[in-house]
Amino acid sequence: IISIFFLTRFLPSSIYFKELLFSKFNLSVYHLIIICLLIILINTIILYVVFKKKYNKLQEAYFTDKLTGLKNQAALEEYLDSKITQLKKNDSTCSLILIDIDNFKKINDDFGYNLADEGIKKIGGVLNNDKRFTDEVFRYFQKGDEFLIILNDTSLDGAIKAAYRKKDLISKINFELKGISKQFTVSCGVTEFNKTDDNYKSVTERLNKALFEAKKK
Protein backbone atom coordinates (compact mmCIF):
# COMPACT_ATOMS: atom_id res chain seq x y z
CA ILE A 1 0.00 0.00 0.00
CA ILE A 2 2.81 2.39 0.89
CA SER A 3 4.57 1.61 -2.37
CA ILE A 4 1.41 2.14 -4.46
CA PHE A 5 0.79 5.47 -2.74
CA PHE A 6 4.40 6.48 -3.32
CA LEU A 7 4.27 5.56 -7.00
CA THR A 8 0.98 7.39 -7.62
CA ARG A 9 2.55 10.60 -6.35
CA PHE A 10 4.61 10.65 -9.53
CA LEU A 11 1.80 9.85 -11.96
CA PRO A 12 0.29 12.64 -14.11
CA SER A 13 -2.73 14.26 -12.50
CA SER A 14 -4.86 13.46 -15.57
CA ILE A 15 -4.61 9.75 -14.82
CA TYR A 16 -7.19 8.50 -12.35
CA PHE A 17 -6.02 5.78 -10.03
CA LYS A 18 -9.23 3.74 -10.40
CA GLU A 19 -9.00 3.73 -14.18
CA LEU A 20 -5.35 2.84 -13.95
CA LEU A 21 -6.08 0.00 -11.55
CA PHE A 22 -8.66 -1.66 -13.82
CA SER A 23 -6.81 -1.08 -17.07
CA LYS A 24 -5.27 -3.96 -18.96
CA PHE A 25 -1.51 -4.00 -19.43
CA ASN A 26 0.63 -6.25 -21.50
CA LEU A 27 3.73 -6.69 -19.42
CA SER A 28 6.61 -9.02 -20.03
CA VAL A 29 8.10 -11.13 -17.27
CA TYR A 30 11.08 -8.79 -17.35
CA HIS A 31 8.89 -5.74 -16.64
CA LEU A 32 7.06 -7.55 -13.84
CA ILE A 33 10.37 -8.41 -12.18
CA ILE A 34 11.54 -4.78 -12.46
CA ILE A 35 8.28 -3.51 -10.91
CA CYS A 36 8.46 -6.02 -8.05
CA LEU A 37 12.07 -5.09 -7.36
CA LEU A 38 11.17 -1.40 -7.34
CA ILE A 39 8.34 -2.02 -4.88
CA ILE A 40 10.64 -4.05 -2.62
CA LEU A 41 13.33 -1.36 -2.82
CA ILE A 42 10.90 1.46 -1.98
CA ASN A 43 9.46 -0.51 0.95
CA THR A 44 12.95 -1.29 2.24
CA ILE A 45 14.01 2.38 2.10
CA ILE A 46 10.85 3.54 3.85
CA LEU A 47 11.17 0.92 6.60
CA TYR A 48 14.87 1.73 7.06
CA VAL A 49 14.18 5.46 7.46
CA VAL A 50 11.30 4.88 9.91
CA PHE A 51 13.14 2.34 12.08
CA LYS A 52 16.40 4.33 11.94
CA LYS A 53 14.61 7.35 13.42
CA LYS A 54 13.01 5.22 16.14
CA TYR A 55 16.36 3.55 16.93
CA ASN A 56 18.12 6.92 17.19
CA LYS A 57 15.43 8.21 19.58
CA LEU A 58 15.69 5.09 21.75
CA GLN A 59 19.48 5.29 21.77
CA GLU A 60 19.39 8.98 22.68
CA ALA A 61 16.99 8.26 25.55
CA TYR A 62 19.19 5.39 26.78
CA PHE A 63 22.29 7.62 26.94
CA THR A 64 20.57 10.73 28.40
CA ASP A 65 20.01 11.56 32.07
CA LYS A 66 16.33 12.45 32.44
CA LEU A 67 16.78 15.07 35.16
CA THR A 68 19.62 17.16 33.72
CA GLY A 69 19.50 16.33 30.00
CA LEU A 70 23.22 15.56 30.18
CA LYS A 71 24.80 12.33 29.01
CA ASN A 72 24.52 9.61 31.64
CA GLN A 73 26.68 6.87 33.14
CA ALA A 74 26.08 4.48 30.23
CA ALA A 75 27.18 7.16 27.77
CA LEU A 76 30.25 7.91 29.91
CA GLU A 77 31.39 4.28 29.94
CA GLU A 78 31.00 3.94 26.17
CA TYR A 79 32.65 7.29 25.43
CA LEU A 80 35.58 6.81 27.81
CA ASP A 81 36.29 3.27 26.59
CA SER A 82 36.40 4.59 23.03
CA LYS A 83 38.50 7.59 24.09
CA ILE A 84 41.05 5.42 25.88
CA THR A 85 41.52 3.28 22.77
CA GLN A 86 42.00 6.44 20.72
CA LEU A 87 44.47 8.00 23.18
CA LYS A 88 46.68 4.92 23.19
CA LYS A 89 47.03 5.21 19.39
CA ASN A 90 47.98 8.89 19.09
CA ASP A 91 49.82 11.71 20.83
CA SER A 92 46.81 13.59 22.20
CA THR A 93 46.11 14.01 25.90
CA CYS A 94 42.98 14.03 28.00
CA SER A 95 42.08 15.15 31.53
CA LEU A 96 39.02 14.59 33.71
CA ILE A 97 37.24 16.65 36.36
CA LEU A 98 34.88 15.07 38.88
CA ILE A 99 32.60 17.66 40.53
CA ASP A 100 30.56 17.02 43.68
CA ILE A 101 28.03 19.36 45.32
CA ASP A 102 29.07 20.11 48.92
CA ASN A 103 26.81 19.09 51.82
CA PHE A 104 24.17 17.75 49.46
CA LYS A 105 22.63 15.45 52.08
CA LYS A 106 21.90 18.50 54.24
CA ILE A 107 20.31 20.24 51.26
CA ASN A 108 18.08 17.19 50.78
CA ASP A 109 17.15 17.19 54.47
CA ASP A 110 16.52 20.95 54.69
CA PHE A 111 14.69 21.54 51.41
CA GLY A 112 13.46 18.12 50.25
CA TYR A 113 14.33 15.96 47.26
CA ASN A 114 12.37 17.95 44.69
CA LEU A 115 14.22 21.18 45.42
CA ALA A 116 17.55 19.35 45.67
CA ASP A 117 16.95 17.75 42.26
CA GLU A 118 16.21 21.20 40.85
CA GLY A 119 19.61 22.31 42.16
CA ILE A 120 21.31 19.39 40.40
CA LYS A 121 19.52 20.30 37.18
CA LYS A 122 20.58 23.97 37.42
CA ILE A 123 24.23 23.16 38.14
CA GLY A 124 24.24 20.64 35.29
CA GLY A 125 23.04 23.42 32.99
CA VAL A 126 25.81 25.76 34.16
CA LEU A 127 28.49 23.12 33.54
CA ASN A 128 27.09 22.26 30.13
CA ASN A 129 27.02 25.93 29.08
CA ASP A 130 30.57 26.50 30.37
CA LYS A 131 32.20 23.65 28.44
CA ARG A 132 34.22 23.96 25.24
CA PHE A 133 32.82 22.28 22.13
CA THR A 134 35.55 19.61 22.44
CA ASP A 135 34.60 18.75 26.04
CA GLU A 136 31.96 16.30 27.26
CA VAL A 137 29.83 16.67 30.42
CA PHE A 138 28.17 13.70 32.13
CA ARG A 139 26.04 13.16 35.20
CA TYR A 140 28.21 10.63 36.98
CA PHE A 141 25.43 8.59 38.61
CA GLN A 142 21.69 8.70 38.01
CA LYS A 143 20.76 9.33 41.65
CA GLY A 144 23.92 11.22 42.61
CA ASP A 145 25.04 14.84 42.81
CA GLU A 146 28.30 14.36 40.89
CA PHE A 147 29.28 15.47 37.39
CA LEU A 148 32.20 14.25 35.32
CA ILE A 149 33.80 16.40 32.64
CA ILE A 150 36.21 15.06 30.02
CA LEU A 151 38.52 17.73 28.63
CA ASN A 152 40.09 16.63 25.37
CA ASP A 153 43.56 17.86 24.39
CA THR A 154 44.03 19.25 27.91
CA SER A 155 46.93 18.71 30.32
CA LEU A 156 46.57 18.38 34.09
CA ASP A 157 47.50 22.05 34.62
CA GLY A 158 44.85 23.16 32.16
CA ALA A 159 42.25 20.93 33.81
CA ILE A 160 43.08 22.31 37.28
CA LYS A 161 42.57 25.86 36.00
CA ALA A 162 39.25 24.82 34.43
CA ALA A 163 38.14 23.17 37.69
CA TYR A 164 38.85 26.33 39.70
CA ARG A 165 36.97 28.42 37.16
CA LYS A 166 33.90 26.18 37.28
CA LYS A 167 34.06 26.02 41.08
CA ASP A 168 34.15 29.83 41.35
CA LEU A 169 31.45 30.25 38.71
CA ILE A 170 28.98 28.02 40.57
CA SER A 171 29.68 29.59 43.99
CA LYS A 172 28.85 33.09 42.68
CA ILE A 173 25.42 32.19 41.28
CA ASN A 174 22.18 32.69 43.22
CA PHE A 175 20.06 29.82 41.96
CA GLU A 176 16.29 30.37 41.97
CA LEU A 177 14.73 27.06 42.93
CA LYS A 178 10.94 27.26 42.93
CA GLY A 179 10.92 30.66 44.64
CA ILE A 180 13.84 29.94 46.96
CA SER A 181 17.22 31.61 46.39
CA LYS A 182 20.08 29.20 47.06
CA GLN A 183 23.86 29.24 46.62
CA PHE A 184 25.96 26.10 46.17
CA THR A 185 29.62 25.24 46.49
CA VAL A 186 31.34 22.28 44.90
CA SER A 187 34.53 20.27 45.30
CA CYS A 188 36.57 18.98 42.37
CA GLY A 189 38.87 16.04 41.76
CA VAL A 190 41.17 16.33 38.75
CA THR A 191 43.44 13.88 36.94
CA GLU A 192 45.16 13.42 33.61
CA PHE A 193 44.88 10.19 31.67
CA ASN A 194 48.09 8.16 31.57
CA LYS A 195 48.07 6.39 28.21
CA THR A 196 50.77 3.94 29.30
CA ASP A 197 49.10 2.46 32.36
CA ASP A 198 45.51 3.71 32.61
CA ASN A 199 42.21 2.05 31.80
CA TYR A 200 38.62 2.98 32.69
CA LYS A 201 38.84 1.53 36.20
CA SER A 202 42.21 3.01 37.15
CA VAL A 203 41.51 6.54 35.89
CA THR A 204 38.09 6.76 37.56
CA GLU A 205 39.45 5.32 40.84
CA ARG A 206 42.21 7.94 40.88
CA LEU A 207 39.66 10.63 40.06
CA ASN A 208 37.44 9.55 42.98
CA LYS A 209 40.43 9.60 45.34
CA ALA A 210 41.28 13.12 44.21
CA LEU A 211 37.70 14.22 44.87
CA PHE A 212 37.80 12.59 48.31
CA GLU A 213 40.92 14.58 49.17
CA ALA A 214 39.25 17.78 47.97
CA LYS A 215 36.14 17.06 50.08
CA LYS A 216 38.29 16.67 53.20
CA LYS A 217 39.63 20.20 52.66
CYANA upper distance limits for C-alpha pairs under 8 A (distance plus 0.5 A):
  1 ILE  CA      5 PHE  CA      6.67
  2 ILE  CA      6 PHE  CA      6.58
  2 ILE  CA     43 ASN  CA      7.76
  3 SER  CA      7 LEU  CA      6.59
  3 SER  CA     39 ILE  CA      6.30
  3 SER  CA     42 ILE  CA      6.84
  3 SER  CA     43 ASN  CA      6.78
  4 ILE  CA      8 THR  CA      6.64
  5 PHE  CA      9 ARG  CA      7.02
  6 PHE  CA     10 PHE  CA      7.98
  7 LEU  CA     11 LEU  CA      7.51
  8 THR  CA     17 PHE  CA      8.08
 11 LEU  CA     15 ILE  CA      7.52
 15 ILE  CA     19 GLU  CA      7.97
 15 ILE  CA     20 LEU  CA      7.50
 16 TYR  CA     20 LEU  CA      6.67
 17 PHE  CA     21 LEU  CA      6.47
 18 LYS  CA     22 PHE  CA      6.92
 19 GLU  CA     23 SER  CA      6.52
 27 LEU  CA     31 HIS  CA      6.44
 27 LEU  CA     32 LEU  CA      7.06
 28 SER  CA     32 LEU  CA      6.88
 29 VAL  CA     33 ILE  CA      6.70
 30 TYR  CA     34 ILE  CA      6.84
 31 HIS  CA     35 ILE  CA      6.68
 32 LEU  CA     36 CYS  CA      6.65
 33 ILE  CA     37 LEU  CA      6.60
 34 ILE  CA     38 LEU  CA      6.64
 35 ILE  CA     39 ILE  CA      6.71
 36 CYS  CA     40 ILE  CA      6.67
 37 LEU  CA     41 LEU  CA      6.51
 38 LEU  CA     42 ILE  CA      6.58
 39 ILE  CA     43 ASN  CA      6.62
 40 ILE  CA     44 THR  CA      6.55
 41 LEU  CA     45 ILE  CA      6.71
 42 ILE  CA     46 ILE  CA      6.69
 43 ASN  CA     47 LEU  CA      6.57
 44 THR  CA     48 TYR  CA      6.50
 45 ILE  CA     49 VAL  CA      6.69
 46 ILE  CA     50 VAL  CA      6.72
 47 LEU  CA     51 PHE  CA      6.50
 48 TYR  CA     52 LYS  CA      6.24
 49 VAL  CA     53 LYS  CA      6.77
 50 VAL  CA     54 LYS  CA      6.98
 51 PHE  CA     55 TYR  CA      6.43
 52 LYS  CA     56 ASN  CA      6.60
 53 LYS  CA     57 LYS  CA      6.77
 54 LYS  CA     58 LEU  CA      6.72
 55 TYR  CA     59 GLN  CA      6.52
 56 ASN  CA     60 GLU  CA      6.50
 57 LYS  CA     61 ALA  CA      6.67
 58 LEU  CA     62 TYR  CA      6.63
 59 GLN  CA     63 PHE  CA      6.83
 60 GLU  CA     64 THR  CA      6.59
 61 ALA  CA     65 ASP  CA      8.40
 62 TYR  CA     74 ALA  CA      8.26
 63 PHE  CA     71 LYS  CA      6.23
 63 PHE  CA     72 ASN  CA      6.07
 63 PHE  CA     73 GLN  CA      8.14
 63 PHE  CA     74 ALA  CA      6.42
 63 PHE  CA     75 ALA  CA      5.49
 64 THR  CA     69 GLY  CA      6.43
 64 THR  CA     70 LEU  CA      6.29
 64 THR  CA     71 LYS  CA      5.06
 64 THR  CA     72 ASN  CA      5.73
 64 THR  CA     75 ALA  CA      8.03
 65 ASP  CA     69 GLY  CA      5.72
 65 ASP  CA     70 LEU  CA      5.97
 65 ASP  CA     71 LYS  CA      6.24
 65 ASP  CA     72 ASN  CA      5.43
 65 ASP  CA    139 ARG  CA      7.48
 65 ASP  CA    142 GLN  CA      7.30
 66 LYS  CA     70 LEU  CA      8.39
 67 LEU  CA    117 ASP  CA      8.09
 67 LEU  CA    121 LYS  CA      6.74
 68 THR  CA    120 ILE  CA      7.75
 68 THR  CA    121 LYS  CA      5.18
 68 THR  CA    122 LYS  CA      8.31
 68 THR  CA    124 GLY  CA      6.50
 68 THR  CA    125 GLY  CA      7.67
 68 THR  CA    139 ARG  CA      8.21
 70 LEU  CA    124 GLY  CA      7.78
 70 LEU  CA    128 ASN  CA      8.23
 70 LEU  CA    137 VAL  CA      7.20
 70 LEU  CA    138 PHE  CA      6.14
 70 LEU  CA    139 ARG  CA      6.73
 71 LYS  CA     75 ALA  CA      6.33
 71 LYS  CA     76 LEU  CA      7.58
 71 LYS  CA    137 VAL  CA      7.29
 71 LYS  CA    138 PHE  CA      5.29
 71 LYS  CA    139 ARG  CA      6.87
 72 ASN  CA     76 LEU  CA      6.72
 72 ASN  CA    138 PHE  CA      6.01
 72 ASN  CA    139 ARG  CA      5.75
 72 ASN  CA    140 TYR  CA      7.07
 72 ASN  CA    141 PHE  CA      7.60
 72 ASN  CA    142 GLN  CA      7.52
 73 GLN  CA     77 GLU  CA      6.75
 73 GLN  CA    138 PHE  CA      7.57
 73 GLN  CA    139 ARG  CA      7.15
 73 GLN  CA    140 TYR  CA      6.09
 73 GLN  CA    141 PHE  CA      6.37
 73 GLN  CA    142 GLN  CA      7.71
 74 ALA  CA     78 GLU  CA      6.90
 75 ALA  CA     79 TYR  CA      6.45
 75 ALA  CA    138 PHE  CA      8.41
 76 LEU  CA     80 LEU  CA      6.33
 76 LEU  CA    138 PHE  CA      7.04
 76 LEU  CA    140 TYR  CA      8.35
 77 GLU  CA     81 ASP  CA      6.52
 77 GLU  CA    200 TYR  CA      8.35
 78 GLU  CA     82 SER  CA      6.78
 79 TYR  CA     83 LYS  CA      6.51
 80 LEU  CA     84 ILE  CA      6.47
 80 LEU  CA    200 TYR  CA      7.41
 81 ASP  CA     85 THR  CA      6.98
 81 ASP  CA    199 ASN  CA      8.48
 81 ASP  CA    200 TYR  CA      7.03
 82 SER  CA     86 GLN  CA      6.84
 83 LYS  CA     87 LEU  CA      6.55
 84 ILE  CA     88 LYS  CA      6.76
 84 ILE  CA    195 LYS  CA      7.97
 84 ILE  CA    199 ASN  CA      7.41
 84 ILE  CA    200 TYR  CA      8.12
 85 THR  CA     89 LYS  CA      7.24
 86 GLN  CA     90 ASN  CA      7.16
 87 LEU  CA     91 ASP  CA      7.43
 87 LEU  CA     92 SER  CA      6.63
 87 LEU  CA     93 THR  CA      7.29
 87 LEU  CA     94 CYS  CA      8.37
 87 LEU  CA    195 LYS  CA      6.90
 88 LYS  CA    195 LYS  CA      5.92
 88 LYS  CA    196 THR  CA      7.92
 92 SER  CA    153 ASP  CA      6.30
 93 THR  CA    152 ASN  CA      7.09
 93 THR  CA    153 ASP  CA      5.36
 93 THR  CA    154 THR  CA      6.49
 93 THR  CA    155 SER  CA      7.00
 93 THR  CA    192 GLU  CA      8.29
 93 THR  CA    193 PHE  CA      7.52
 94 CYS  CA    150 ILE  CA      7.64
 94 CYS  CA    151 LEU  CA      6.32
 94 CYS  CA    152 ASN  CA      5.19
 94 CYS  CA    153 ASP  CA      5.79
 94 CYS  CA    154 THR  CA      5.82
 94 CYS  CA    155 SER  CA      7.05
 94 CYS  CA    192 GLU  CA      6.55
 94 CYS  CA    193 PHE  CA      6.14
 95 SER  CA    150 ILE  CA      6.56
 95 SER  CA    151 LEU  CA      5.76
 95 SER  CA    152 ASN  CA      7.15
 95 SER  CA    153 ASP  CA      8.28
 95 SER  CA    154 THR  CA      6.31
 95 SER  CA    155 SER  CA      6.64
 95 SER  CA    156 LEU  CA      6.60
 95 SER  CA    159 ALA  CA      6.71
 95 SER  CA    190 VAL  CA      7.86
 95 SER  CA    191 THR  CA      6.22
 95 SER  CA    192 GLU  CA      4.60
 95 SER  CA    193 PHE  CA      6.20
 96 LEU  CA    148 LEU  CA      7.51
 96 LEU  CA    149 ILE  CA      6.12
 96 LEU  CA    150 ILE  CA      5.16
 96 LEU  CA    151 LEU  CA      6.49
 96 LEU  CA    159 ALA  CA      7.61
 96 LEU  CA    190 VAL  CA      6.25
 96 LEU  CA    191 THR  CA      6.02
 96 LEU  CA    192 GLU  CA      6.76
 96 LEU  CA    193 PHE  CA      8.11
 96 LEU  CA    207 LEU  CA      8.02
 97 ILE  CA    148 LEU  CA      6.19
 97 ILE  CA    149 ILE  CA      5.58
 97 ILE  CA    150 ILE  CA      7.13
 97 ILE  CA    151 LEU  CA      8.41
 97 ILE  CA    159 ALA  CA      7.56
 97 ILE  CA    163 ALA  CA      7.20
 97 ILE  CA    188 CYS  CA      6.97
 97 ILE  CA    189 GLY  CA      6.17
 97 ILE  CA    190 VAL  CA      5.10
 97 ILE  CA    191 THR  CA      7.31
 97 ILE  CA    207 LEU  CA      7.98
 98 LEU  CA    146 GLU  CA      7.42
 98 LEU  CA    147 PHE  CA      6.31
 98 LEU  CA    148 LEU  CA      5.03
 98 LEU  CA    149 ILE  CA      6.97
 98 LEU  CA    188 CYS  CA      6.01
 98 LEU  CA    189 GLY  CA      5.52
 98 LEU  CA    190 VAL  CA      6.92
 98 LEU  CA    207 LEU  CA      7.14
 98 LEU  CA    208 ASN  CA      7.84
 98 LEU  CA    211 LEU  CA      7.17
 99 ILE  CA    146 GLU  CA      5.93
 99 ILE  CA    147 PHE  CA      5.57
 99 ILE  CA    148 LEU  CA      6.74
 99 ILE  CA    186 VAL  CA      6.98
 99 ILE  CA    187 SER  CA      6.27
 99 ILE  CA    188 CYS  CA      5.07
 99 ILE  CA    189 GLY  CA      7.09
 99 ILE  CA    211 LEU  CA      8.02
100 ASP  CA    145 ASP  CA      6.50
100 ASP  CA    146 GLU  CA      4.97
100 ASP  CA    147 PHE  CA      7.11
100 ASP  CA    186 VAL  CA      5.95
100 ASP  CA    187 SER  CA      5.88
100 ASP  CA    188 CYS  CA      6.95
100 ASP  CA    211 LEU  CA      8.26
101 ILE  CA    145 ASP  CA      6.47
101 ILE  CA    146 GLU  CA      7.19
101 ILE  CA    184 PHE  CA      7.60
101 ILE  CA    185 THR  CA      6.70
101 ILE  CA    186 VAL  CA      4.93
101 ILE  CA    187 SER  CA      7.07
102 ASP  CA    184 PHE  CA      7.79
102 ASP  CA    185 THR  CA      6.20
102 ASP  CA    186 VAL  CA      5.60
102 ASP  CA    187 SER  CA      7.05
102 ASP  CA    215 LYS  CA      8.29
103 ASN  CA    107 ILE  CA      7.12
104 PHE  CA    108 ASN  CA      6.75
104 PHE  CA    116 ALA  CA      8.30
104 PHE  CA    145 ASP  CA      7.82
105 LYS  CA    109 ASP  CA      6.73
106 LYS  CA    110 ASP  CA      6.43
107 ILE  CA    111 PHE  CA      6.27
107 ILE  CA    112 GLY  CA      7.74
107 ILE  CA    116 ALA  CA      6.80
108 ASN  CA    112 GLY  CA      5.24
108 ASN  CA    113 TYR  CA      5.78
108 ASN  CA    115 LEU  CA      8.22
108 ASN  CA    116 ALA  CA      6.08
109 ASP  CA    113 TYR  CA      8.34
111 PHE  CA    115 LEU  CA      6.52
111 PHE  CA    116 ALA  CA      7.27
112 GLY  CA    116 ALA  CA      6.76
113 TYR  CA    117 ASP  CA      6.42
114 ASN  CA    118 GLU  CA      6.82
115 LEU  CA    119 GLY  CA      6.90
115 LEU  CA    177 LEU  CA      6.91
115 LEU  CA    178 LYS  CA      7.84
116 ALA  CA    120 ILE  CA      6.97
117 ASP  CA    121 LYS  CA      6.74
118 GLU  CA    122 LYS  CA      6.71
118 GLU  CA    177 LEU  CA      6.89
119 GLY  CA    123 ILE  CA      6.69
119 GLY  CA    175 PHE  CA      8.03
119 GLY  CA    177 LEU  CA      7.35
120 ILE  CA    124 GLY  CA      6.52
120 ILE  CA    145 ASP  CA      6.85
121 LYS  CA    125 GLY  CA      6.79
122 LYS  CA    126 VAL  CA      6.92
122 LYS  CA    175 PHE  CA      7.92
123 ILE  CA    127 LEU  CA      6.77
123 ILE  CA    170 ILE  CA      7.72
124 GLY  CA    128 ASN  CA      6.61
124 GLY  CA    139 ARG  CA      8.19
124 GLY  CA    147 PHE  CA      8.02
125 GLY  CA    129 ASN  CA      6.62
126 VAL  CA    130 ASP  CA      6.62
126 VAL  CA    170 ILE  CA      8.00
127 LEU  CA    131 LYS  CA      6.83
127 LEU  CA    137 VAL  CA      7.79
127 LEU  CA    166 LYS  CA      7.76
128 ASN  CA    137 VAL  CA      6.74
130 ASP  CA    166 LYS  CA      8.18
131 LYS  CA    135 ASP  CA      6.46
131 LYS  CA    136 GLU  CA      7.95
131 LYS  CA    137 VAL  CA      8.13
134 THR  CA    151 LEU  CA      7.62
134 THR  CA    152 ASN  CA      6.67
135 ASP  CA    149 ILE  CA      7.55
135 ASP  CA    150 ILE  CA      6.16
135 ASP  CA    151 LEU  CA      5.31
135 ASP  CA    152 ASN  CA      6.43
136 GLU  CA    149 ILE  CA      6.19
136 GLU  CA    150 ILE  CA      5.71
136 GLU  CA    151 LEU  CA      7.36
137 VAL  CA    147 PHE  CA      7.60
137 VAL  CA    148 LEU  CA      6.46
137 VAL  CA    149 ILE  CA      5.06
137 VAL  CA    150 ILE  CA      7.09
138 PHE  CA    147 PHE  CA      6.16
138 PHE  CA    148 LEU  CA      5.67
138 PHE  CA    149 ILE  CA      6.77
139 ARG  CA    144 GLY  CA      8.45
139 ARG  CA    145 ASP  CA      8.35
139 ARG  CA    146 GLU  CA      6.74
139 ARG  CA    147 PHE  CA      5.04
139 ARG  CA    148 LEU  CA      6.76
140 TYR  CA    144 GLY  CA      7.60
140 TYR  CA    145 ASP  CA      8.36
140 TYR  CA    146 GLU  CA      5.91
140 TYR  CA    147 PHE  CA      5.47
140 TYR  CA    148 LEU  CA      6.14
141 PHE  CA    145 ASP  CA      8.04
141 PHE  CA    146 GLU  CA      7.34
141 PHE  CA    147 PHE  CA      8.47
151 LEU  CA    159 ALA  CA      7.64
154 THR  CA    158 GLY  CA      6.33
154 THR  CA    159 ALA  CA      6.89
155 SER  CA    159 ALA  CA      6.74
155 SER  CA    192 GLU  CA      6.98
156 LEU  CA    160 ILE  CA      6.65
156 LEU  CA    190 VAL  CA      7.92
156 LEU  CA    191 THR  CA      6.68
156 LEU  CA    192 GLU  CA      5.68
157 ASP  CA    161 LYS  CA      6.89
158 GLY  CA    162 ALA  CA      6.76
159 ALA  CA    163 ALA  CA      6.58
159 ALA  CA    190 VAL  CA      7.33
159 ALA  CA    191 THR  CA      8.31
160 ILE  CA    164 TYR  CA      6.81
160 ILE  CA    190 VAL  CA      6.94
161 LYS  CA    165 ARG  CA      6.76
162 ALA  CA    166 LYS  CA      6.71
163 ALA  CA    167 LYS  CA      6.52
163 ALA  CA    188 CYS  CA      6.97
163 ALA  CA    190 VAL  CA      8.05
164 TYR  CA    168 ASP  CA      6.59
165 ARG  CA    169 LEU  CA      6.52
166 LYS  CA    170 ILE  CA      6.70
167 LYS  CA    171 SER  CA      6.86
167 LYS  CA    185 THR  CA      7.54
167 LYS  CA    186 VAL  CA      6.50
167 LYS  CA    187 SER  CA      7.64
167 LYS  CA    188 CYS  CA      8.08
168 ASP  CA    172 LYS  CA      6.86
169 LEU  CA    173 ILE  CA      7.34
170 ILE  CA    184 PHE  CA      7.15
170 ILE  CA    185 THR  CA      7.07
170 ILE  CA    186 VAL  CA      8.06
171 SER  CA    183 GLN  CA      6.90
171 SER  CA    184 PHE  CA      6.05
171 SER  CA    185 THR  CA      5.52
171 SER  CA    186 VAL  CA      8.06
172 LYS  CA    183 GLN  CA      7.93
173 ILE  CA    183 GLN  CA      6.80
173 ILE  CA    184 PHE  CA      8.33
174 ASN  CA    181 SER  CA      6.49
174 ASN  CA    182 LYS  CA      6.10
174 ASN  CA    183 GLN  CA      5.63
175 PHE  CA    180 ILE  CA      8.48
175 PHE  CA    181 SER  CA      6.06
175 PHE  CA    182 LYS  CA      5.64
175 PHE  CA    183 GLN  CA      6.55
176 GLU  CA    180 ILE  CA      6.08
176 GLU  CA    181 SER  CA      5.18
176 GLU  CA    182 LYS  CA      6.95
177 LEU  CA    181 SER  CA      6.74
177 LEU  CA    182 LYS  CA      7.59
187 SER  CA    211 LEU  CA      7.35
187 SER  CA    214 ALA  CA      6.47
187 SER  CA    215 LYS  CA      6.48
188 CYS  CA    210 ALA  CA      8.24
188 CYS  CA    211 LEU  CA      5.99
188 CYS  CA    214 ALA  CA      6.83
188 CYS  CA    215 LYS  CA      8.46
189 GLY  CA    207 LEU  CA      6.23
189 GLY  CA    208 ASN  CA      7.26
189 GLY  CA    209 LYS  CA      8.03
189 GLY  CA    210 ALA  CA      5.00
189 GLY  CA    211 LEU  CA      4.28
189 GLY  CA    212 PHE  CA      7.98
189 GLY  CA    213 GLU  CA      8.32
189 GLY  CA    214 ALA  CA      6.96
190 VAL  CA    207 LEU  CA      6.55
190 VAL  CA    210 ALA  CA      6.84
190 VAL  CA    211 LEU  CA      7.85
191 THR  CA    203 VAL  CA      8.16
191 THR  CA    206 ARG  CA      7.72
191 THR  CA    207 LEU  CA      6.38
191 THR  CA    210 ALA  CA      8.11
193 PHE  CA    198 ASP  CA      7.08
193 PHE  CA    203 VAL  CA      7.02
194 ASN  CA    198 ASP  CA      5.74
198 ASP  CA    202 SER  CA      6.15
198 ASP  CA    203 VAL  CA      6.39
199 ASN  CA    203 VAL  CA      6.61
200 TYR  CA    204 THR  CA      6.69
201 LYS  CA    205 GLU  CA      6.52
202 SER  CA    206 ARG  CA      6.68
203 VAL  CA    207 LEU  CA      6.63
204 THR  CA    208 ASN  CA      6.63
205 GLU  CA    209 LYS  CA      6.78
206 ARG  CA    210 ALA  CA      6.73
207 LEU  CA    211 LEU  CA      6.81
208 ASN  CA    212 PHE  CA      6.65
209 LYS  CA    213 GLU  CA      6.81
210 ALA  CA    214 ALA  CA      6.82
211 LEU  CA    215 LYS  CA      6.64
212 PHE  CA    216 LYS  CA      6.89
213 GLU  CA    217 LYS  CA      7.23
